[in-house]
Amino acid sequence: MKHTIKHLFLSILALFISACSTVTITTDYDDSIDISALNNFALIHQDINGSDTLTNDRISHALEQTLNEKGYHKVDLERADFLVTFHTSVESKTRIDTDYQNIGRYPYRYGGTMVQTTSTYNYKEARLVVDFLKSDENKIIWRGTAVDYLKKQKTPQEREEYIHSVVLEILETFAHKKEAL
């Protein structure tokens, strides 16, 4: 009984967390490319001067792990069927919301007036773009983009878990490699 309750609680918690996700994922791809012909990848990301190498390393690790789980193999650049690269950006954004509230007589609130309330929110928006390139043509064959509010995680483990979950969501639409029978 305890196991069932624990399992139910974890399922509800997972559903709640996924329902609260603010990550927006978009993907695009070249439908003339036969994804099933791809087997091996090489990660070619280059850190630019002043970039957050801790985050870049976490993204690289999450990409490698997720692609391996999908049946693709990391190899050196010369043997790769496709290349994997990514870039990140953070932008300051402002959101302005206007709401109209009816102020009237209690308890029915009729016969009153409408009052306009405007609220302004400043936030940072983070973007992760993952590109897969055909190695022999150096052109994009698949792109996944994640956009989210920049979240503050308190520990390195929280940061790593968050990045891994975002990479999983991005690569969800990229095909699993069908293993030969």
C-alpha positions, -999 to 999 in steps of 0.1 A, spaced: 0 0 0 28 24 9 45 17 -25 12 25 -44 7 58 -25 43 68 -30 40 60 -67 8 79 -70 23 109 -52 54 109 -75 32 107 -106 11 136 -94 42 156 -85 57 149 -120 25 160 -137 23 192 -116 59 200 -124 55 194 -161 22 214 -162 41 244 -147 68 243 -173 73 276 -190 97 262 -217 86 268 -253 101 243 -277 102 247 -315 118 225 -341 125 226 -378 141 202 -401 150 195 -437 125 168 -447 146 157 -477 172 142 -453 169 106 -443 174 107 -406 175 69 -404 207 69 -424 225 89 -396 245 69 -370 274 89 -356 277 125 -344 305 148 -334 300 178 -311 316 209 -326 306 236 -301 333 263 -296 333 285 -265 336 321 -273 357 344 -251 337 353 -219 311 326 -223 298 305 -194 318 274 -198 301 256 -168 268 259 -186 282 250 -220 298 219 -205 265 209 -189 247 214 -223 273 194 -241 271 166 -216 232 166 -218 233 165 -256 258 136 -257 239 116 -231 205 121 -248 218 113 -283 235 82 -269 202 71 -253 185 76 -287 210 52 -303 235 76 -318 272 73 -312 297 101 -306 328 98 -328 356 120 -340 349 147 -366 361 127 -396 338 98 -390 306 117 -381 274 115 -402 262 147 -386 276 175 -364 260 189 -333 264 225 -322 245 249 -300 244 285 -289 227 303 -260 215 339 -254 199 358 -227 178 389 -233 162 414 -209 124 416 -216 95 437 -203 59 425 -201 31 449 -197 -3 436 -185 -35 457 -184 -64 445 -163 -98 460 -158 -114 456 -124 -150 463 -116 -154 484 -84 -190 483 -72 -213 477 -43 -206 447 -21 -215 418 -25 -228 420 -60 -204 446 -75 -230 461 -99 -235 497 -106 -198 505 -101 -170 517 -124 -143 499 -143 -108 507 -132 -78 500 -154 -47 486 -137 -14 482 -156 15 461 -143 50 460 -157 73 430 -153 110 429 -161 126 395 -166 153 377 -185 146 353 -213 170 325 -220 173 308 -254 191 275 -263 194 267 -300 206 232 -310 216 226 -346 224 194 -364 244 198 -396 251 173 -423 288 168 -420 297 166 -457 276 197 -467 279 218 -435 242 228 -437 215 226 -410 194 195 -412 176 199 -379 171 227 -354 156 227 -320 150 259 -299 140 262 -263 129 296 -248 122 301 -211 123 326 -183 158 326 -169 155 306 -137 178 307 -107 189 273 -95 207 273 -62 230 243 -67 251 229 -95 229 198 -94 197 218 -99 214 236 -129 225 203 -144 190 187 -139 173 217 -154 196 218 -185 192 180 -190 154 183 -189 154 212 -214 177 192 -238 155 162 -234 125 183 -244 143 198 -274 155 164 -287 121 147 -280 111 152 -317 145 140 -331 141 104 -341 154 75 -322 179 54 -341 164 21 -351 189 -6 -342 195 -33 -367 178 -66 -359 
